[in-house]
């Protein structure tokens, strides 16, 4: 199973202008690498600046049945619009055995990082995760890395021999939802929630809650502030993500500005 398929995923409330009976609403920065189960999807392609209703057949072939321009195009410097009345930025309860997002039952494989005043959430979408994969993700061998580019924060997570990566750009978060935890007190770090989701069903398979180190949390806060104060350039962000994804995980980890290792006291 390749975890090199990534997705910037957001689930929005139904929008009458676009929905067209789509099963899942997705926001993606690399639709060409997506392998989707059979179904009907509404995809917000932030690379090309379009919203497309796509039908996927049993062979995985995609057919575009409708296409409209996005409210924000790639790299135009304007802030994204919130589509629908609710979104992933609102507080919600995540329960093992329940759907990760109400109404969403299919996801592409990959990882998605979100940052809120309550901490960091890393959602891992895996097709039919095995018991061994879940045990590995819940195990004691965990490392996190922060790789920085001018327009991109790339979070790497390593559980045993399983690697995941999640790109992040603060300008893709609507301004009213750009809020993160305060600077951590000495000796403390931000909460980290890790959620394992079956990408084929949308059901949460496992969860774990950790605390990041003070050093990692402080570095993330600095990177967020620097990116927020920099003018939006989504074209540059896409180019950076493509370049980063051309590298192997250990090579990326070697370029990280900070690292967190679970259990190490010198974090």
Residue pairs with C-beta under 8 A, 6 or more apart in sequence:
1 109
1 126
1 127
2 109
3 109
3 110
3 111
3 126
3 162
3 163
3 164
3 165
4 33
4 245
5 33
5 34
5 35
5 108
5 109
5 110
6 29
6 30
6 33
6 110
6 111
6 165
6 166
6 167
6 245
7 26
7 28
7 30
7 34
7 107
7 108
7 109
7 110
7 112
7 125
8 27
8 28
8 29
8 46
8 112
8 167
8 172
9 26
9 27
9 28
9 107
9 108
9 110
9 112
9 123
9 125
10 25
10 26
10 27
10 44
10 87
10 88
11 24
11 25
11 87
11 88
11 101
11 102
11 103
11 104
12 25
12 82
12 83
12 84
12 86
12 87
12 88
13 84
13 85
13 86
13 87
14 84
15 25
15 83
15 84
17 68
18 42
18 51
18 53
18 66
18 68
18 83
19 25
19 42
20 40
20 42
20 53
20 65
20 66
21 40
22 40
22 41
22 42
22 53
23 39
23 40
23 41
23 105
23 106
24 39
24 41
24 42
24 104
24 105
24 106
24 107
25 41
25 42
25 44
25 104
26 41
26 42
26 43
26 44
26 107
26 108
27 43
27 44
27 46
28 34
28 43
28 44
28 45
28 46
28 108
29 46
29 47
29 167
29 237
29 238
29 241
30 47
30 241
30 242
31 43
31 45
31 47
34 108
35 60
35 108
35 109
36 54
36 56
36 60
36 62
36 106
36 108
37 56
37 106
37 200
38 56
38 57
38 58
38 60
39 55
39 56
39 106
40 53
40 54
40 55
40 56
41 53
41 54
41 55
41 56
41 106
42 51
42 52
42 53
42 54
43 51
43 52
43 53
43 54
44 51
44 70
44 83
45 51
45 52
45 70
46 70
46 74
46 172
46 234
46 238
47 74
47 238
48 74
49 69
49 70
49 72
49 73
49 74
50 67
50 68
50 69
50 70
51 67
51 68
51 69
51 70
52 64
52 66
52 67
52 68
53 64
53 65
53 66
53 67
54 62
54 63
54 64
54 65
55 62
55 63
55 65
56 62
56 63
57 63
71 80
71 81
71 83
72 78
72 79
72 80
72 81
74 234
74 235
74 238
75 232
75 233
75 234
75 235
75 236
76 234
77 231
77 232
77 233
78 232
79 171
79 174
79 175
79 232
80 171
80 172
80 173
80 174
81 174
82 174
82 176
87 177
88 101
88 114
89 114
89 116
89 173
89 174
89 177
91 116
91 118
94 100
94 193
94 195
94 204
94 207
95 204
96 204
96 205
96 206
96 207
97 203
97 204
98 203
98 204
99 105
99 202
99 203
99 204
100 107
100 123
100 195
100 197
100 202
100 203
100 204
101 202
104 202
105 201
105 202
106 199
106 200
106 201
106 202
107 125
107 197
107 199
107 202
108 125
108 199
109 125
109 126
109 127
109 199
110 125
110 164
110 166
111 122
111 123
111 124
111 125
111 155
111 157
111 164
111 165
111 166
112 122
112 123
112 125
112 166
113 120
113 121
113 122
113 123
113 155
113 166
113 168
114 120
114 121
114 123
115 121
115 168
115 180
115 220
115 224
116 177
116 179
116 180
117 179
117 180
117 181
118 181
118 191
119 181
119 190
119 191
119 192
119 193
120 190
120 191
120 192
120 193
120 212
120 220
121 192
121 193
121 194
121 195
122 155
122 157
122 164
122 166
122 192
122 193
122 194
122 195
123 195
123 197
124 137
124 157
124 164
124 194
124 195
124 196
124 197
125 197
125 199
126 133
126 196
126 197
126 198
126 199
127 198
127 199
127 200
128 198
128 199
128 200
129 196
129 198
129 205
129 206
133 162
133 196
134 196
134 205
134 206
136 159
136 160
136 161
136 162
137 159
137 162
137 194
137 196
137 206
137 208
138 206
138 208
139 159
139 160
140 262
140 263
141 158
141 159
141 160
141 262
142 157
142 158
142 159
142 210
142 261
142 262
143 156
143 157
143 158
143 253
143 259
143 260
143 261
143 262
144 155
144 156
144 157
144 158
144 192
144 212
144 216
144 259
144 260
145 155
145 156
145 157
145 158
145 252
145 253
145 256
145 258
145 259
145 260
146 153
146 154
146 155
146 156
146 216
146 219
146 220
146 223
146 256
146 257
146 258
146 259
147 153
147 154
147 155
147 156
147 244
147 252
147 253
147 255
147 256
147 257
148 154
148 223
148 257
149 240
149 244
150 230
150 236
150 240
151 169
151 227
151 230
151 233
151 234
151 236
151 237
151 240
152 167
152 168
152 169
152 237
152 240
152 241
152 244
153 167
153 168
153 169
153 170
153 220
153 223
153 224
153 227
154 165
154 166
154 167
154 168
154 241
154 244
154 252
155 165
155 166
155 167
155 168
156 163
156 164
156 165
156 249
156 252
156 253
156 256
157 163
157 164
157 165
157 166
157 194
158 164
158 249
158 253
163 249
165 244
165 245
165 249
165 252
167 237
167 241
167 244
169 227
169 234
169 237
170 178
170 224
170 227
170 228
171 227
171 228
171 232
171 234
171 237
172 234
172 237
178 228
180 221
180 224
181 190
181 191
181 217
181 221
183 218
183 221
184 190
184 214
184 217
184 218
184 221
185 214
186 214
187 214
188 211
188 214
189 211
189 212
189 213
189 214
189 215
189 216
189 217
189 267
190 211
190 212
190 217
190 220
191 209
191 210
191 211
191 212
192 209
192 210
192 211
192 212
193 207
193 208
193 209
194 207
194 208
194 209
194 210
195 204
195 206
195 207
196 204
196 205
196 206
196 207
197 203
197 204
197 205
198 204
198 205
210 262
212 220
212 260
213 260
213 267
214 267
215 258
215 260
215 267
216 258
216 259
216 260
216 267
219 257
219 258
220 258
223 257
244 252
253 259
260 267
261 267
